[in-house]
């Protein structure tokens, strides 16, 4: 068994401007930096053996601000990236978000589908199984990988994962726990 504690990156400049970044780079906003620093205090009693984060700057910066003081390895991994929205990377959220639920099996033009993200996350989980049995792994990443974990490890349908997503329910928390068996 592997315990996974999943954290989302802090608010970005794109988030504040209602832009869906996808694979495009964006920086944490002042609020996002404050959130990441606050996460350090909110999680000070949690123990991790390793921390993985997406290779996109917003996740790397969030992981470093929240966890660099712990002297635990922070490993950057591209398989934890957000969904590639293709031609819709860095487009307005009002355009991209309605397309997300329609792109579970159909790829974004020039990008990938949520099933592609699920396959990336499945491969990452297989790697964890081979290397972290009995450990606690922290992950700092994005919406799509988190929804994929809900589908893979919590048995939700994509429809349920989208409907129950904390971003829609406004139910943020300082980490979500998953069990990988």
C-alpha angles and dihedrals in degrees: 000000000000124000114216122195110194123205128183121222119258124267113292134210087252091052090054090050093048093248123143104221102191106170093346116109120247133164130240112262121231087266090050091052090049091048092051093049090047089051087063089064095039091056101035092116095050117098123213131180094203139359123219124190139179116263091238112110096241091059095042091050092047092049092049095047093047103037115014091100092061095075090227119132114265107204120195114218127179092207087075093062124128118261112287104242090191110203087008096061106125094012125134113286091232086066099038103041097061088050094053097075089044089053099062092109102005116072122238106252105276090001140066141277128245087253087060088054089048090053091051090050092046089055090048090051091051088054090051090051090055095047113026109041110161092010136115115238124194119206127195112193147107147297100275097052090048092051089048090055089051089054097042103038104023097040095236122153116239088252091055093045092054094043094049096041110135090230089066096039092043088231104137117169134179095260138342121231125225130176120216114198 
